[in-house]
Amino acid sequence: MSQVVGIDIGEGRLKIAAADVEGRKIRLVYDAPTSKTALLKQIFGVVDKLRGYDGIGVAAPGLLNANKGIIHRARNLGIKDLHIVEMLDKRYKVQTFLINESVASVLGEKLFGLGVGHKDIAFLRLSAGIECAVILDNKVLLGKDGNAHEMGHTVIDANSDVMCGCGRRGHWEAFCSGAGIPVFAKHLLDTKYSGSKSSLRNAKALDARAVFGAAKKDPVAKKIINEIARLNTMGVANIVEIYDPELLVIGGRVAISNPEAVLGPIKRGIRKYTTRLNRLPEIRITSLGDKATMYGAVADFL
């Protein structure tokens, strides 16, 4: 097998690549916004025109059954129970794999990025959600259904009233993800900082980008970002203690857009939450930008 197609179903964006797996060369052939209604039409429209490929790798967000090739729930796209592998198998009659986007990202780093030469790697994805995929002793941790990456749904504040998108309270994702940051910021503005002036109260669109941007001049926004950083540091400390990686790579839209605001506090504060005898891993922002997932989508064929 030499030529394969990599499909990266992102948060409202679709990337499709043609890859020469023998030469490890990947060429982006499609990159455009997508939605629940447009997704399949876009995929078929692009892949129908490609020639000479022997396999298809799909990287997708959300809750999966990777063994059966089903995207059970991708909340940010509104996808539910999409039998993506079956559809592609029937249409193109080539071997097709489905993996989670964070698993694809850690594989992308292992094969093409900062993880080359490392055997114990964690990839933390701070984006609309929070996920962490792990390779230990050169083996990918997948779990029974391929969902052993849902670190964002671990509890870091059991006493919080902030609701996660999954319907539970206290989850890391509720505070520090792209979807969670504006909800958490509003909660703090209405409670802890209810008597304080802040430009965030008049923001036209209170999203993660607005909160990080306001923190450069707004003292209250800065305090909110500091609280997000503290919780991120706790979450990263949990990853270090549970998996003991030699390299921890941080990616995803939130991290890539705000590298120093995300990475700096973690590196400065992580020792507050880890055991003294545990040697810390190297912690870095991904060198692949938003391409790690696309690279990893073809990794099952390498």
N, C-alpha and C positions, 0 to 999 in steps of 0.2 A: 504494500500500500504506500503510495507516495503523495497523491493529491487529495486533500480533504477540505471541507468547508467548516468554518467556525462561526457560530451564531451566538452573539452576546445580546441577550434580552435585558436591557438595563432599566433604570428608573425613568420611564418615559422616552427612552432612546434605544434604537436598534442599530447594532453594528454587525456587519457580515464580512468575513475575511476568507480569502483563498490561501491555502497553506501548502507549501512543499515540505512535507515532514522529514524527508530524507536530508534535504539541505537546510531544514529549520528556517525557512523563509516564509514570512507571513505578509500578505498584501491586503490592505483594507479596500474592499470594493463597494461598501455601502455604509453610510452613517447618516441617520436621519431620526427625527422625533417619531414616536410611535404611540399607539393607544390600543386598548382592548379590541376595538373594532377594526383597526388597520393592520394589526400585527401579522396575521397569517397572510393577508394579501401582499404585504411587503415582502415577507420571507419567500413566498412562492414566486413573486415577480422577479426577485433577484436570483434565487437558486435555479429557477427554470432556465436562465440564460447561461449558467456556468456549465463547463464541459470538462470531462476527464477526471472527475473526482470519484473516490472510492469510499468515502465515509463522511458523516456529518456529526460534529460535536456541538451541543447546545448548552450554554450556560444561562441559568435563569435565577431570578430572585424568589424569595418566599419559601413556603413549605412545600416540599417535593416528596414524591415517591420515585427516587432515582431508579430503583430496580424495575419498576413498571413504566417508567418514562412519563410520569404525570406531574404537571405543575398543579398542586392542589389549591394553593392560594398565593397569589402575588398581589397583595393589597394595593400597592401603589399603581398597579395597572388595572385593577379590577378583574383580574383573571381568576377563575375558579374551575378546578378539575379539567384542565386542558391536557388532553392525551397527545402531547406534542410529538413524542417519538413514534407512536403508531401512525400519526398523520404523515410524518416525513418518510417513514419506512414504506408505506403504501404508495406514496407518490414517486419516490426516487429509487426505491429498492436497493439501498446501500446501508451498510452498518451505521447505526445512529446511537449516540450516547447522550444522556442528560446528566448534568451535574449542577450543583448550586453555584452561584456567582462567586461566593467567597472561596469555595473549594477550587474553582477555576483560577482565582486570583493567586492563591498560594502555589498552585502548580505553575502558573505563569512566572511567578517570582523564582521558583526553584529552577526552571528551565531557561529563563531568559533575563532574569533581573538580579536583585541583590542576593537571592538565595542560591545562586550557582556555587556549588562546592560545599554547601551546608546540608546536613542531614536532619536537623531538628529546627523546624521553622514554624512560626505562627504568623498568620496574616489577619490583622484586625481591620475590618471594613467599617468605617464610620461614614455612613451615607444616610439615605432616607431611613434605613434601619441600621442595626448593629449586628454584625456577625464576626465570628473568628474561626477560620479554618486552620487546621494543624497538620503538619507532617512530622512524625517522630520516627527516627531511625529509618528515614527514607520511605516510610509507609504513610499514606494518607488516612487520617481518621474519618470515617464516613458515618458509622452508626447503622442501625438495622434498616432504615429507609433513606439514608443519605442526608440526614439532618443534624449531624453531630457538630454543627457550627453555630447554633442559636445562642451564642453567648449574650446577646442583647436582652434575652429574657431571663437572665439570672438576676437575683434581687440584690440591690446595693443600698436600698433604703426601705426597710420593712415598715416604717412608720409614716411614709409619705402618702399624701392624698392624690398625688399626680397619677393619672390613669395612663397605662400603656395602650397602644393601639390594639393589642391583643385582648384587652378587657381586664387585665390584672394590674395591680399596683406595685410600685417599688422597683420595677424593672429598669435596668441600665438604659435601655432604648427609650424609655419614657422621658429621660432627662437630657440625653446627649446625642441623640440621632438627629438627622435633618428634619424629620417629622416631629420629633419630641422637643427640640430646642424652643420653638416658638410657644408651645403649650406650657413648658416649664417657665419660660420667661414671663408669660402672662400671669401664671400662678404666683411668681415671686413679686411681680408688680402689684398684684391685688392683695398680697399678704405681707410679706416681710418688708417690702418697700412701698407700701400703700401711701405713705405720707411724703414720699420723695418725688421730686420732679425728674422726669426722664424724657428724652426725645423719642423713646420707644412707644410712649403712649400715643403719639401722633403719627406713627409710622403708617404709610399707606398699605404696606404689605409686611406684616410682622412674620418674617421667616428667619432661618438661620443666618442667611447672608446679612440681613438688616441688623441682627443682634451683634454679630462679630464686627460689622462696620461701625455701629454706634459706639462700641466699646473703646474705640480709639480716642474719643473725646468725652463721652458721657460716663460719669462716675458710677451711676447705677448699672448701666449696661456692662461696664467693666467688672463690677461685683458679680453680676450674673454669669459672665464668662468665667470668672474665677471659680464660681461654684460648679459650673459645668466641668472645668478642668480638674477640680478636686475629685469629682465623681468618676471622670474618665481615668484618673490615676488609680483610684480604687479598683476599677474594672480591669485595668492592665495588670495591676498587682495580682489579681485573682488568676489571670492567664498565666503569669510567670510562676505562681505557686502550684497551679494545677498541672501545667504541661512542661515546665522547665525547658523552654526552647533556647537555642543558642542565638537565634535571630528572631526578632519580632518586628515585622514590617507593618506599617500603618498606611492604609489607603482609603479610598472612598471619597466622595465629593466634599464632605465636611473637612476632612484632613488635607486633601490636596489643595483646597481653596484657602485654607488657613494653617499652613504647615507649622509656623513657629508658635502660634497661639495654642495649637493642639499638642505638638511634640515637646515644646519647652517645659511646660509645667509637669508633664509626665516624667521627664528625665530628672527634673529637679526634686520632685516630691515622692517618687515611687518607693524610696527607702523607708518612708513612714509606714508603709503597709506591707512590706515583705519581711520575711525572717532574715536575720543578719547573716546566717550561714549560707543562704542561697545566693549563688553567684548570679548577678543580673545578666540578662542577655544584651546583645547589641540591639538598640531600638532606633529605627529609622523610618522616615517617610518613603513610600515606594518610589523607585526610580523609573517605573514604567508608566506613571501617570494613570490615565483612565484606560490604558491598553492592557493591563494585567489580566483582566477577565477574558478579553478577546483572545489573548495568547493561550490562556489556560483552556479555552473551549476546545482546542485541538489536542490537548495534552494526552488524552486517552489513546491517541494513535501514535504517540512517540515512544 
